């Protein structure tokens, strides 16, 4: 059985292409749903103008499949609500010198 913790650990291996911090610490992951061997991720990006969105989504899917043995991973990108630095955890803010 795949757990949310396993998915989060896999997502910590995925980095935003513009900011060298993982997507979990950046606060880009909005929702995780698991149904047996299927994983659904709702997330955002730091910018709606990301030129490599397709590559980024494939990286997220691949990292989750490698780490959890999920048979299927679906990733939906939303910009509602839009990302802001407020969504980052304290470790990410400290790393970027925001606190």
C-alpha positions in Angstrom: 0.0 0.0 0.0 1.3 3.4 -1.0 1.4 6.0 1.8 1.2 9.8 1.6 4.5 9.9 3.4 6.2 7.9 0.6 4.7 10.2 -2.0 5.9 13.3 -0.1 9.4 11.8 0.2 9.4 11.1 -3.6 8.3 14.7 -4.2 11.2 16.0 -2.2 13.4 14.7 -5.0 11.7 17.1 -7.4 13.0 20.6 -7.7 11.5 23.7 -9.2 13.4 24.5 -12.4 14.0 28.1 -11.3 14.5 27.8 -7.5 16.8 25.1 -6.2 14.4 23.9 -3.5 12.1 20.9 -3.6 8.5 21.2 -4.5 7.3 20.1 -1.0 9.3 22.8 0.8 8.3 25.4 -1.7 4.6 24.7 -1.0 3.8 23.7 -4.6 1.9 20.5 -3.6 -1.7 21.3 -2.9 -3.2 17.8 -2.6 -2.3 14.1 -2.7 -4.8 11.3 -3.2 -4.0 7.6 -3.3 -6.2 4.9 -4.5 -4.5 1.5 -4.2 -1.7 1.7 -6.8 -2.8 5.1 -8.3 -1.5 8.5 -7.1 -3.1 11.8 -7.9 -1.2 15.1 -7.3 -2.6 18.6 -7.5 0.1 21.1 -7.5 1.1 24.5 -8.9 4.3 26.1 -10.2 6.0 29.3 -9.1 5.2 30.8 -12.5 2.4 30.1 -15.0 5.0 30.8 -17.7 7.3 27.9 -17.0 8.6 26.8 -20.4 9.4 23.2 -19.3 6.1 22.4 -17.6 5.8 19.1 -19.5 9.3 17.9 -18.5 8.6 19.0 -14.9 5.4 17.0 -14.8 7.1 13.9 -16.2 9.9 14.2 -13.6 7.2 14.3 -10.8 5.5 11.2 -12.2 8.8 9.3 -12.6 10.1 10.1 -9.1 6.8 8.9 -7.6 6.7 5.8 -9.6 10.3 5.0 -8.8 9.9 5.6 -5.1 6.5 4.1 -4.5 6.0 1.5 -7.3 2.7 3.3 -8.2 1.3 1.9 -11.4 -0.3 5.2 -12.4 0.5 8.8 -11.4 -1.7 11.7 -12.5 -0.5 15.3 -12.0 -2.8 18.3 -12.4 -1.4 21.8 -12.4 -3.5 24.6 -11.1 -2.8 28.3 -10.5 -5.8 28.7 -8.2 -4.7 29.8 -5.7 -1.5 31.2 -7.2 1.8 30.4 -5.5 3.5 33.0 -3.4 6.5 32.8 -1.1 4.1 32.6 1.8 3.5 29.0 0.9 7.1 28.0 1.5 8.0 26.3 4.8 10.5 27.9 7.1 13.4 25.8 5.9 12.9 27.0 2.3 12.5 30.6 3.4 15.7 30.4 5.5 17.6 28.9 2.6 16.5 31.8 0.3 17.3 34.4 3.0 13.7 35.4 3.5 13.9 34.9 7.3 
